Structure formats: structure tokens, C-alpha cells
């Protein structure tokens, strides 16, 4: 057998277990990564649910929502009054 052929054959034989070890390590790291991602998603979701279910926060949000709705309703009334005045001013100017 050729010496050069023997060296490449031996190098390939040495490289095969190294490749499988790297592949095994990659797969185990990928599994750990996926597990950590899932755990993080679960923790964030549970934190969000916990924050949303806190009574003080919910009451504060409800109160703020009511206040903002009243403010919007008042602004709509003011705008309607301004439009009526504007239309009536146009009518009076024409005559």
C-alpha cells in the first residue's frame, strides 16, 4: 500500500470518532437550548398571568379605563357643540 494512502486513511479513521463526538455534543447542547427556551417561555407566560391577575393592578387599570372613557365622551360632546356653533355661524353669515 502507498504510504500517502495509509496516512489519509488513518487520518480519516481518526476523524470519524471526533465527528461523532462533536455531533453528540451538538445534539446535547441543542436539547439543552430548546429546554431553556421552553422554560423561559413558560416563566414569562406565568409572570404575565400573575401580573394581570393582581387585584390592585386590575382595579387601577379599570379606574384608568373609566376615566379615559369619560374624557373621550366629554371631548366628543365639546366637538359636537363646536360643530353646531360653526354651522350656525355659517347660516347667520349667509343671511
Residue pairs with C-beta under 8 A, 6 or more apart in sequence:
51 57
52 58
